[in-house]
Amino acid sequence: MVQKSLITFTILLGLYTTTTTKPFFDNDIIRLLDGMRIGSANAGICGKDMHDYLWLINEIRIMQDGMQNRKTSAVVKRYRHRGIPCTLRELAEHESRLQEDLRDPWKDHDSVLAEINELRHPLAEVKEDFIRKAGGFVQQIRLTKRFIVELIEEWASRRHRDDTLLLEWAKVADKEIEAFREMATSNTILNEFLGDLRQFLTDMASSCPKAFQEFLEHKAEYTKAANKS
């Protein structure tokens, strides 16, 4: 997974510990995957995977909502629309308002459609941003695809997200990136997809105490490796 320098493990630990009061998953699959090894090789979810999950959760949070500057308290937003900094969530909300305007007979539909078309530019930027960050995660879940799909099915039912695009995407074999590009056709759809992935990863991280313990024991090593990449 592509990593940036200065990963803040205080944030990552906070993301985990806020969910650990009660593990979301408590079934045979998660117990099998948590820390599973075949010989010395990782075959399930290990400490490195936990590091990557927590990092990706934080990256998605920044994509959706921006990142607060600790010195100024201002929210730093990664993307732009018509020269104005914005978050993915803001892009999705604006897109939804424009779709409503199309149903209003008093609105200038040509100008509304023109701006909806303009929103494809930040959409493409956000999609590629996610693809750069999610490569390692995609590779990792291929090793345990059948189990991950079953976990997402349970998650979708319990979180009342039965129509989540996340489940359809997870079922794709070997061409997850191509499928993601085709499925995320609007900022609204992309924001929902990333929100679901963020919540699923948070719930899964809360349910893997062995992997999290390994992450704690080797976090300096993971940080060093991440900062080099």
Wavefront OBJ file of the C-alpha trace (Angstrom):
o trace
v 0.000 0.000 0.000
v 1.292 3.426 -0.920
v 2.174 5.306 2.240
v 3.069 8.900 3.003
v 5.546 10.024 5.651
v 4.561 11.247 9.086
v 1.900 8.649 9.798
v 0.392 9.591 13.154
v -0.183 6.497 15.223
v -1.932 8.502 17.916
v -4.742 8.985 15.381
v -4.633 5.364 14.299
v -4.786 4.079 17.858
v -7.689 6.389 18.556
v -9.578 5.038 15.558
v -9.139 1.544 16.924
v -9.731 2.105 20.616
v -12.993 3.968 20.013
v -14.400 0.736 18.579
v -12.965 -1.871 20.941
v -15.506 -1.735 23.767
v -17.386 -4.505 21.997
v -16.078 -6.264 18.863
v -18.485 -5.955 15.962
v -17.823 -9.439 14.603
v -17.893 -12.477 16.854
v -17.946 -15.513 14.609
v -15.789 -18.391 13.405
v -14.576 -16.494 10.338
v -13.108 -13.547 12.207
v -11.555 -15.846 14.807
v -9.971 -17.847 11.990
v -8.611 -14.797 10.188
v -7.355 -12.916 13.247
v -3.616 -13.579 13.356
v -3.865 -16.767 11.287
v -0.543 -18.143 10.031
v 0.577 -21.168 8.061
v 4.037 -21.896 9.373
v 5.701 -18.496 9.552
v 3.642 -17.022 6.715
v 0.664 -14.759 7.287
v -2.550 -16.324 6.003
v -5.164 -14.078 7.585
v -5.129 -10.640 9.200
v -1.790 -9.809 10.808
v -0.305 -6.751 12.476
v 0.834 -5.286 9.156
v -2.665 -5.675 7.772
v -4.048 -3.954 10.875
v -1.627 -1.082 10.290
v -2.837 -0.783 6.684
v -6.521 -0.955 7.664
v -6.137 1.804 10.237
v -4.124 3.935 7.826
v -6.721 3.495 5.070
v -9.555 4.326 7.486
v -7.806 7.580 8.296
v -7.110 8.363 4.640
v -10.764 7.828 3.724
v -11.773 10.093 6.611
v -9.537 12.827 5.195
v -10.913 12.287 1.696
v -14.482 12.579 2.936
v -14.136 15.300 5.566
v -10.713 16.913 5.251
v -7.997 17.160 7.887
v -7.799 19.752 10.632
v -4.622 21.813 10.785
v -3.450 21.478 14.388
v -1.917 24.942 14.452
v -4.747 26.938 12.880
v -7.719 24.549 13.419
v -8.626 25.165 9.773
v -9.869 22.163 7.803
v -7.541 21.285 4.928
v -9.477 19.953 1.942
v -7.799 17.869 -0.751
v -9.947 18.555 -3.789
v -11.230 21.571 -5.719
v -14.346 22.472 -7.660
v -14.421 25.741 -9.578
v -11.307 26.802 -7.706
v -12.822 26.235 -4.257
v -11.294 23.630 -1.890
v -13.769 20.895 -1.003
v -14.108 17.440 0.466
v -15.679 14.421 -1.159
v -18.686 14.738 1.147
v -19.195 18.337 0.040
v -18.915 17.320 -3.606
v -21.541 14.614 -3.063
v -23.903 16.987 -1.254
v -23.535 19.608 -3.981
v -24.122 16.992 -6.656
v -27.315 15.870 -4.887
v -28.592 19.464 -4.783
v -27.908 19.822 -8.500
v -29.859 16.633 -9.187
v -32.767 18.142 -7.251
v -32.483 21.296 -9.364
v -33.004 19.174 -12.467
v -36.450 18.284 -11.122
v -37.318 21.944 -10.639
v -39.012 23.290 -13.811
v -37.965 26.849 -12.892
v -34.252 26.081 -12.939
v -31.986 26.535 -15.954
v -31.408 22.869 -16.687
v -28.651 23.526 -19.206
v -26.492 25.321 -16.635
v -27.284 22.675 -14.014
v -26.244 19.878 -16.376
v -23.086 21.792 -17.253
v -22.058 21.972 -13.608
v -22.908 18.317 -13.012
v -20.581 17.528 -15.898
v -17.878 19.710 -14.313
v -18.093 17.580 -11.174
v -16.652 14.684 -13.155
v -13.213 16.309 -12.874
v -12.939 16.174 -9.052
v -14.681 12.769 -9.169
v -11.866 11.398 -11.331
v -9.308 12.919 -8.967
v -10.867 11.353 -5.871
v -11.159 7.963 -7.567
v -7.488 7.925 -8.532
v -6.540 9.131 -5.047
v -8.349 6.148 -3.543
v -6.861 3.704 -6.058
v -3.332 4.845 -5.159
v -4.031 4.299 -1.481
v -6.026 1.067 -1.659
v -3.703 -1.073 -3.773
v -2.227 -2.936 -0.816
v -5.644 -3.526 0.719
v -6.953 -4.952 -2.554
v -3.997 -7.344 -2.772
v -4.470 -8.437 0.836
v -8.183 -9.240 0.616
v -7.619 -11.395 -2.462
v -5.937 -13.925 -0.177
v -9.085 -14.286 1.913
v -11.752 -13.154 -0.571
v -14.383 -15.753 0.300
v -14.192 -14.960 4.009
v -14.180 -11.192 3.474
v -17.290 -11.403 1.291
v -19.083 -13.356 4.034
v -18.076 -10.746 6.605
v -19.324 -7.928 4.374
v -22.632 -9.761 3.886
v -23.096 -9.968 7.654
v -21.940 -6.370 8.080
v -24.361 -5.076 5.426
v -27.287 -6.829 7.075
v -26.475 -5.658 10.591
v -25.682 -2.095 9.503
v -28.840 -1.976 7.354
v -26.757 -1.415 4.221
v -28.148 -4.276 2.134
v -27.803 -2.268 -1.074
v -24.172 -1.330 -0.451
v -21.940 -1.224 -3.499
v -19.149 -2.510 -1.257
v -20.550 -6.047 -1.384
v -20.871 -6.084 -5.163
v -17.323 -4.758 -5.465
v -15.902 -7.298 -3.010
v -17.285 -10.165 -5.082
v -15.277 -9.100 -8.149
v -12.438 -11.518 -8.900
v -8.985 -10.081 -9.685
v -10.185 -6.899 -11.427
v -11.260 -4.886 -8.390
v -9.636 -1.644 -9.547
v -11.263 -1.761 -12.972
v -14.621 -2.590 -11.380
v -14.253 0.300 -8.935
v -13.643 2.755 -11.772
v -16.784 1.543 -13.523
v -19.005 1.439 -10.420
v -18.145 4.832 -8.927
v -20.013 6.879 -11.518
v -20.797 9.901 -9.330
v -19.480 11.708 -6.269
v -22.582 10.595 -4.366
v -22.006 6.924 -5.146
v -18.301 7.222 -4.382
v -18.926 8.922 -1.045
v -21.368 6.186 -0.022
v -18.953 3.452 -1.123
v -16.023 4.925 0.809
v -18.211 5.578 3.840
v -19.254 1.922 3.851
v -15.668 0.727 3.406
v -14.511 3.003 6.214
v -17.167 1.660 8.586
v -16.560 -1.957 7.586
v -12.813 -1.670 8.153
v -13.403 0.015 11.506
v -15.755 -2.784 12.567
v -13.350 -5.452 11.343
v -10.373 -3.839 13.089
v -12.308 -3.792 16.345
v -12.805 -7.555 16.040
v -9.162 -8.629 15.587
v -7.396 -8.390 18.965
v -4.508 -10.671 17.968
v -3.697 -8.636 14.875
v -3.988 -5.423 16.842
v -1.621 -6.717 19.529
v 0.903 -7.646 16.839
v 0.477 -4.158 15.380
v 1.258 -2.623 18.789
v 4.349 -4.768 19.218
v 5.758 -3.868 15.776
v 4.319 -0.410 15.108
v 7.790 1.215 15.005
v 8.820 -1.262 12.320
v 5.636 -0.654 10.332
v 6.053 3.111 10.629
v 9.641 2.958 9.386
v 8.692 0.778 6.421
v 5.721 3.014 5.588
v 7.760 6.201 5.639
v 10.241 4.701 3.160
v 7.566 3.906 0.594
l 1 2 3 4 5 6 7 8 9 10 11 12 13 14 15 16 17 18 19 20 21 22 23 24 25 26 27 28 29 30 31 32 33 34 35 36 37 38 39 40 41 42 43 44 45 46 47 48 49 50 51 52 53 54 55 56 57 58 59 60 61 62 63 64 65 66 67 68 69 70 71 72 73 74 75 76 77 78 79 80 81 82 83 84 85 86 87 88 89 90 91 92 93 94 95 96 97 98 99 100 101 102 103 104 105 106 107 108 109 110 111 112 113 114 115 116 117 118 119 120 121 122 123 124 125 126 127 128 129 130 131 132 133 134 135 136 137 138 139 140 141 142 143 144 145 146 147 148 149 150 151 152 153 154 155 156 157 158 159 160 161 162 163 164 165 166 167 168 169 170 171 172 173 174 175 176 177 178 179 180 181 182 183 184 185 186 187 188 189 190 191 192 193 194 195 196 197 198 199 200 201 202 203 204 205 206 207 208 209 210 211 212 213 214 215 216 217 218 219 220 221 222 223 224 225 226 227 228 229
